[in-house]
Amino acid sequence: MISKRLFEELNKQVTYEYFSSHLYLAMEAYCASLNLNGFANFFKVQVEEERAHAKMFFDYINKMNGEVIIEGLDKPEANFKNLHDVFKSGLEHEQFVTGRIYHLMDIATEEKEHATISFLKWFVDEQTEEEETFFNIMKKLEMIGENVSALYALDQELAQRVFVPPVPAQA
């Protein structure tokens, strides 16, 4: 049985996941304002992924007979200096989310809540992928520097990204 403490933390994660989508929407808007439609597309996909993650937590809480509590969202950062700054902020945010997932996993492990541990395992793996993606794009931007042709090529690459709904293991 899931404790009140764990349900509270799972509910916080619903809010954090929706905040993530809100933040990535601001990043999408920034990239679109630069007419970098591929970069904007990258964040458009991120927005959908984060909404899907929030819904996974939402559905899990309901499945486990908990009460989902929807909180308000803080205003996301929207003043970026450049694309590198956007991806650096994105990486830092993903590292924060990883810390949150680890926190949830620590509580679930402490409480021997095996169904929640199983549910969270997917997110542990997902966060490794998220951090790697942001890190790699940030490093590419560092290598590109002021090379407009390389920036255009990366923009075209990111334009190909599509949203694929997540398929987590069943808890």
Secondary structure per residue as TSV (DSSP state, phi and psi in degrees):
chain	resnum	aa	ss	phi	psi
A	1	M	-	360.0	133.5
A	2	I	-	-77.0	133.1
A	3	S	-	-74.7	162.3
A	4	K	H	-58.8	-42.9
A	5	R	H	-58.4	-46.2
A	6	L	H	-67.9	-40.6
A	7	F	H	-59.8	-41.1
A	8	E	H	-61.0	-43.4
A	9	E	H	-69.5	-36.8
A	10	L	H	-64.4	-38.4
A	11	N	H	-65.1	-39.6
A	12	K	H	-59.2	-37.0
A	13	Q	H	-67.5	-33.5
A	14	V	H	-56.2	-47.2
A	15	T	H	-63.7	-44.1
A	16	Y	H	-61.3	-38.9
A	17	E	H	-67.9	-41.0
A	18	Y	H	-67.1	-35.8
A	19	F	H	-62.5	-40.0
A	20	S	H	-57.4	-44.0
A	21	S	H	-64.3	-36.5
A	22	H	H	-64.7	-44.1
A	23	L	H	-62.7	-45.2
A	24	Y	H	-69.9	-25.3
A	25	L	H	-66.5	-39.8
A	26	A	H	-63.6	-38.9
A	27	M	H	-68.8	-37.3
A	28	E	H	-60.8	-44.1
A	29	A	H	-62.3	-41.0
A	30	Y	H	-61.3	-48.0
A	31	C	H	-64.2	-39.8
A	32	A	H	-63.3	-35.5
A	33	S	H	-66.2	-20.5
A	34	L	T	-93.8	4.3
A	35	N	T	59.5	31.7
A	36	L	-	-102.6	80.0
A	37	N	H	-66.1	-29.3
A	38	G	H	-67.8	-43.9
A	39	F	H	-64.0	-41.2
A	40	A	H	-61.0	-40.6
A	41	N	H	-62.5	-40.5
A	42	F	H	-53.7	-47.3
A	43	F	H	-74.6	-29.6
A	44	K	H	-59.6	-42.8
A	45	V	H	-65.7	-40.6
A	46	Q	H	-59.8	-41.6
A	47	V	H	-56.3	-48.6
A	48	E	H	-65.2	-39.8
A	49	E	H	-60.8	-45.6
A	50	E	H	-67.1	-36.3
A	51	R	H	-64.2	-39.6
A	52	A	H	-65.1	-39.3
A	53	H	H	-63.8	-43.0
A	54	A	H	-59.7	-43.2
A	55	K	H	-65.8	-33.4
A	56	M	H	-63.5	-43.8
A	57	F	H	-65.3	-43.9
A	58	F	H	-54.2	-51.4
A	59	D	H	-65.9	-37.3
A	60	Y	H	-65.0	-44.2
A	61	I	H	-58.1	-46.4
A	62	N	H	-62.1	-44.1
A	63	K	H	-59.1	-34.9
A	64	M	T	-91.4	15.0
A	65	N	T	65.8	32.8
A	66	G	-	-98.1	174.3
A	67	E	-	-106.5	123.5
A	68	V	-	-80.1	130.2
A	69	I	-	-119.2	118.9
A	70	I	-	-94.1	122.6
A	71	E	-	-105.2	165.1
A	72	G	-	-73.9	165.0
A	73	L	-	-110.4	143.2
A	74	D	-	-74.3	159.0
A	75	K	-	-72.1	128.6
A	76	P	-	-78.1	156.5
A	77	E	-	-61.3	136.2
A	78	A	-	-137.4	1.5
A	79	N	-	-100.9	92.7
A	80	F	-	-104.4	145.6
A	81	K	S	-79.8	-37.6
A	82	N	S	-167.6	-178.9
A	83	L	H	-64.3	-38.8
A	84	H	H	-59.5	-41.4
A	85	D	H	-62.2	-39.1
A	86	V	H	-61.0	-48.6
A	87	F	H	-73.9	-29.7
A	88	K	H	-65.7	-44.0
A	89	S	H	-62.9	-40.5
A	90	G	H	-62.9	-42.9
A	91	L	H	-63.5	-44.9
A	92	E	H	-60.7	-39.2
A	93	H	H	-65.5	-44.2
A	94	E	H	-63.3	-34.8
A	95	Q	H	-65.8	-37.4
A	96	F	H	-62.2	-46.1
A	97	V	H	-62.9	-40.0
A	98	T	H	-57.8	-44.1
A	99	G	H	-59.7	-39.1
A	100	R	H	-65.2	-43.1
A	101	I	H	-64.2	-42.5
A	102	Y	H	-62.2	-38.9
A	103	H	H	-60.7	-45.4
A	104	L	H	-62.0	-43.2
A	105	M	H	-63.2	-39.2
A	106	D	H	-61.5	-44.3
A	107	I	H	-64.6	-46.9
A	108	A	H	-60.9	-39.5
A	109	T	H	-67.4	-45.4
A	110	E	H	-57.7	-39.7
A	111	E	T	-90.1	1.6
A	112	K	T	54.1	41.9
A	113	E	-	-93.1	82.8
A	114	H	H	-63.7	-35.6
A	115	A	H	-63.8	-40.5
A	116	T	H	-70.4	-37.0
A	117	I	H	-59.2	-45.3
A	118	S	H	-61.4	-45.6
A	119	F	H	-59.4	-45.5
A	120	L	H	-72.5	-22.9
A	121	K	H	-55.6	-40.9
A	122	W	H	-59.1	-41.0
A	123	F	H	-70.2	-34.0
A	124	V	H	-59.6	-47.8
A	125	D	H	-64.9	-40.6
A	126	E	H	-62.1	-41.3
A	127	Q	H	-66.6	-33.7
A	128	T	H	-60.2	-44.4
A	129	E	H	-65.8	-42.9
A	130	E	H	-61.4	-47.8
A	131	E	H	-62.6	-41.8
A	132	E	H	-61.6	-42.9
A	133	T	H	-60.8	-49.7
A	134	F	H	-64.5	-42.1
A	135	F	H	-60.8	-46.5
A	136	N	H	-63.9	-41.1
A	137	I	H	-68.2	-40.3
A	138	M	H	-59.4	-43.1
A	139	K	H	-66.5	-38.9
A	140	K	H	-61.9	-41.9
A	141	L	H	-63.4	-36.6
A	142	E	H	-64.0	-42.7
A	143	M	H	-67.1	-38.0
A	144	I	H	-64.3	-41.7
A	145	G	T	58.5	-123.2
A	146	E	T	-97.3	11.4
A	147	N	-	-75.8	102.8
A	148	V	H	-65.8	-37.8
A	149	S	H	-62.8	-42.5
A	150	A	H	-67.5	-37.7
A	151	L	H	-62.7	-43.1
A	152	Y	H	-61.3	-42.6
A	153	A	H	-63.3	-42.2
A	154	L	H	-66.2	-38.1
A	155	D	H	-60.6	-42.8
A	156	Q	H	-64.8	-39.2
A	157	E	H	-62.4	-45.7
A	158	L	H	-70.0	-22.8
A	159	A	H	-66.5	-20.3
A	160	Q	T	-82.9	-10.8
A	161	R	-	-67.5	137.6
A	162	V	-	-128.6	152.8
A	163	F	-	-78.7	127.3
A	164	V	-	-119.4	115.1
A	165	P	-	-56.0	137.2
A	166	P	-	-69.2	149.1
A	167	V	-	-125.7	87.0
A	168	P	-	-77.4	161.5
A	169	A	-	-65.5	148.5
A	170	Q	-	-78.7	131.4
A	171	A	-	-86.6	360.0
